[in-house]
Amino acid sequence: MAQSPGTPRLLRRLNDRSALELLLSDGPLTRAELGELTGLSKVTAGQLLARLEERGLVEVTGERAGGRGPNAALYGVVPSSAYVAGLDILPESITVGVADITGKIVVEVTVDPLDGKDPVKAVLNAVQRACNSARIAQSQLRSFVIGTRGVVDPRTGEVRFSMDLPGWHVGVLASLRRTLGASVIIENDVNLVALAEHRYGAGIGQDDFVVIWAGVGQGLGVMLGGRLHRGITGGAGEIGWLPVPGEPLPTDVSRPTSGSFQRLVGNEALGGLAAAHGIPGRTVPEQIRTAVAREATAYLDDVATRLAVGVAAVAVVLDPGLVVLSGDVGKAGGPILAAMVEQAVARVCPSRPSVQATRVAGNPVLRGALVAALEQAREQVFSDTV
């Protein structure tokens, strides 16, 4: 395999990228501090900062008092040097978040998806609304990552199948890229939740874990070796179709309630379980929160036992070590339900993964979409500095 020669231009690009990443993670920094962290001399670090400052990527953000002599200038990444957009697409709403290159969310808006028949028009409308609220031009957005309920083909990036969003089909991605640019990515929503947990939540520092989404639909996000595992066709994680003893096998994949595990832990099943235990609430999350507050352990143990069927199936195949409960059910049950699921899994599974509740604040799909969008945008912006 051909290797790039160590030309001065390449070395400057690598040094610039390293410096920008350090300024994001540890900044603001002085010239001397940046030189120490990168191994560059003060002179080289100064030249690097001058080059990045000239390109509008870094700026002086303050001063740091030292010993004798003048204060040292502090440098940081210019937040407005680029922006990204993350979107969470649901049948009833589109939520758009816009973040600057440092990762700070500058605006989050939720809009009606219009009639739902033209996903491209709906996305453009939502993005424009977000840009207007953030007071930035759409051209300043360097990356778009869209989370959907559906199977996304990892080879083409197209939505291969979506039960709840029939308008999202093959051809939508190409239309979005023609309109917004080539930096549009569509990703399964639970995969994005796994990215959010890895960056902000229970998966921090964990390279091998899974996220089980329990709520409206059942999903699984798999992180192996610090990377998402999507499967050959993008179908990895469709845990709702998991065959479950005692539940009828799926007979029609066009019906979302026909999956065996979905029948066991879906809203209809858990709602009926709550009624049998006398737990009030209009929705399953309300019922679970009520049960937690009332310490209704019999009901919660029944819910945990059902969820443990899916967790155990994943554990004996992947042995992830950590399982994160997310979605409306996982969030409502919190650490109490997670602990009960962990105990239930230990009773039926030779491997005993740690089960924890989600720790991602806000909309986890949106947070994950912004994580992915920032990675893409930083690769574009930071890799082209010289």
N, C-alpha and C positions, 0 to 999 in steps of 0.2 A: 504494500500500500504506500502510495506516495506521501511524503511528509512535507509540510510547509517549512521552508528554510527559515532560520532564525534571523530574519532581516531586521534592521532597526525599526522599520515601520510596524512589523508584526510585534516586536517586543514592546514598542510604545502602546500599541493597542491592548496587549495583555496587561501591561502596567496600569493603563487607564481604567480598564474594566475592574481590575482588583481594587484600585483606589476608590472607584465609585461604589462598589459593593461595601467596602469598609465604611465609607461615609454614610451609607444607608443604615448599616447595622450598628456602628459604634460612634457615629458622628454626633455633633460637629467635632472636627479635629484640627489641630494646628499643623503647620507644615512639618514640624519636627516629629509630632506624634504619627502623622501619616507615613513619614519616612521610616520611622522605627517599625511600624506594623507591616510595611511592605518590603522592608529590607533595602530601600532606596536611600541614596545619599540625600542630604538636605537640598543640595543644588538640583539634583534630578527630580526630587519631589516638588520643588518650587517650579521647575519647568513644566512638570505635569499639571500642577494646579493652574498655572497661567494658561496652558493650552485648553484645559477644560473650562476655565472661566471665560475664555474668549469664545468658546462654542456655546456658552449659555447654559452649561450643565452644572456648574458649581458657582457659589457666591460666598462672599464674606458674610457671616451671620452674627459675628460678635467678636469679643476679645477675651483672652485668658491672661490674667495677671501672673507674672512669674517672679523671679528674683529681681536682680538689678537689670536695668535696661527697659526698653519699651514693652508694652503688652504684646503678646502674640495674637495674630489674627486667627479666628476660627472659621473653618470652611465647612459648608454643607451643600448637599445636592439641591438644586433649584427645583422646588416642587412643581412649578408650572412648565417645566421643560417637556413634559408629556403627560397625557391623561389616558385612562383606560375605562372601559365600560363592562360591567357584568350584568347579565339579565337572568331573571327567574321567570320562566314561561309557565303559566297555569291556564286552564281553560277559562277561568273567570277574571284573570288579571295578568298584567305584565309589570314586574318590578325591575327597575333599572337603578343600578348604583354606579356612580362615577367616582374614581379615585385618582389622585395625582400620582406621580412616579414614585413618591415616598411611601405610598400605600394608604395615605390618609383619605378617607371617604369624604368627599366634598358635597355630595348630594345623593339622596335616595328618594325616588318617586315611584308611585304605583298608579298605573293607568288602566283604563278599560281596553281590552284587546279588540275593540271595534266588533265586527260581526264574527271574527275568528276564521273567516274563510280565506283571507289573504294574509298569511303570516308575515310576509315581507313588508307590506304596508303597515301592519300593526307594530312591527319592530321599529321601523323608521319613525313612526309617530311617537313611540315611547322614547326613543333615543333623542329625538329633537326636543321633546318636553324636558328631558333631563338636562340637556345642554343649555336650554333656555334658563332653567332653574339655577344651574351652576355658573351661568354667564360666561360660557366658553363656546368657541366655534366647534362644530362637528368635526372639522378638519384637524383639530388638536387631539382627537382620540386616536391612539395608535394601535389599539387592540380591542376586540370585542369577543367575549366568551359568553355563550348562551346555554343555560341549563334547561333541559326539557325532560318530561316524563316519557321516556321512550328508549328504544335500542338504537344506538348510534354505531354505524359501521366504522371500525377504527381504520380501515384501509382507505375509505373515501371521505369520511367525516360526515356523511349524509345520515339523516334519520331513516333507519330501515323499517321501523315499526313503532307506532305510538297509539296506544288505546284511547287516551284522553284527548289527544291533539291530532285528529285525522288530517288537518290541513298541513301538518308538518310531514313532508314526504320527500322522496328523492327529487332533487331539483331546487329545493328551497335554499340550500347552502350556496349553490352557484348564483342564484338570484341575489342573495344577500351580499355576496362578495362583489358582484358587479356594481352594486349600489354603494356599499360601505367600504369596499376595499378588500384586499386579499387576506387581511388579518382577522377574519371572522372564523370562530371555532364553535361548533355545537358539541355539547357534552352531556352525557346522562346526568341527571340531577343528583343521584346518590353518589356517583363518582366525585362530583364537586363537593359534596358534604364530607367525603373522606379527605379531600385536600384541605378543607377548612379545619377539620379535626387535627390533621397533621401539623398545620401551621399555628393554629390558635387554641386547640382544645385538648381533649384527653389523649390524642395521639402525638403530642409534642415529644420529640426524641425517640419515637417508636417507628421503626422502618417496616415492621410486619404487624399489621392489625387489620381488623375488618370493622365496618360500620353496618349495623343492621337498622334499617329504616322501618319503623313500625308506625302505622297511621293510615292515611289514605293511600292504599297500596302498600306492598311490602317490597323492599329493595335491599341490596347488599352492595357496599363499596369495598373493594379489596385492595389493600396496599401491601405490596411485597417488595422487599428490597428498596423501600423508599419510592416506589413507582406504582402507579395505578395498573391493576391487571384487568384488562377489558375482555379478554378472550378473542378467539379468531374472528367471530362475527359481531362482537360487542355484546354478546348475550350473557357474559359472566355477571352474576349478581342478581339474576331474575329469580330470586328465592321464593317468590309467591307461587311458583309452579312446582316447588319441591314436593315430591310425593310424601304423604304422611299416613302412617298406619291408622286405619279406622275412618279415614276420609276418602271419598270417591276420587279416583284418578281423573285428571283433566280429560274432557271429551271434546272440547271446542276452545282452541286457543284465542278465538276472537272474543270470548267472554271473559272479562277480567276476574270474575268471581269463581271461575271454574278451577283455578289452581288449588291444590290440596292444602298447602300451608296458608294460603289466603283464606280458605274456608275456616281454618282453625283459629286464626288471629286477626281476621279482618274486622271492620267496624260492626258488621252484623253479628258476628260470633261473640265479640267482646261485649257488645251491647246487651245481647241475650244473657250472657253470663252475669252482667251487673244486675239485670232485672231479677235473675234467680237468687242473687245474694241480697237483694233489697237495697242496692246502691243507687241513689238518685243522680240525675244529671241529664242534660239534653244531648250531650255528645260523649264519646268514649273518653277523651282527655279530661272532661269535667268529672266524669265518674271516677277515673283513676285518681285525680287530685282529691276528690272527696274521700275516697277510700284511704289514701295516704294520711289525710288529716284526721280521719276517724280511727286510724290504725285497724282497718278492716283486713286483717291478715289472711283470712280464709279466701276472700275474693282475690287479693293480690297474689297469693300463692298459686291460685288457679291460673291467673294470667301469666305468672312467671313460668309455671310448668309448661304452658302452651308455647311461650316464646323460646323456652329451653330446647324444644324439639328442633327448631331451626338453628339455634346456636350450636347444639351438639353435632348436627349434621355438618356444619361448616368446620367445627373444631377437629373432627376426626379426619377430615380431608386436608385441611390447610394447616392445622395446629398453629394458629396465629399468635397465641399468647395473650392478646388483648382483643376484646370485643366491646365496641362502643354502641350503646343503645341510643338511637336518635329518632327523629320524627316526633309527631305529636304524642304518641304513647310513651316513648322513651323519655321525652322531656317532662311530661306530666308525672311519670313515676319517679324520676330522679334517682338519687343514690339508693333509696330504699328498695325500689323495684329492681334496680340493677343488682343489688346484693342478693335479692331473692332469686333472680335468674341464675346468678353464679352458683348458688347453692343447689338449685334444681339441676343445672348442667352437671355438677359434680356427682350427682346421684346416678346419672345415666351414661356418663362419658368418661373414658379412661384418661383423656387429656383434660386438664382443668384450667381453662383460660380465665384471666381476670376479666370481669364484666363491669364496665363503668358507664355512667350516664354521660350524655353529651355535655361538653363544657363550652360550646361555641355560643356566644351571645348574638342575638339578632337572627337574621335570616341566614341559615347555614348554606343554602344553595347559592345565595348571592355572594356570601363571603368566599366560598370556594371558587366561584366564577371570577371574582376579582383577583384571587391568588393566581389562577391560571393566566389571566389577562396580564397581570404585572410581570410574570415570568417571561411572557412573550414580548411585551413592550420593552423590558429592560434588555433583553437579548438584542433587539433591534437598535435601541438608542445607545446602549453602552458598548456595543461591538463596532460601532462606526464613529470613532472619535478622532481619527487622524486621516 
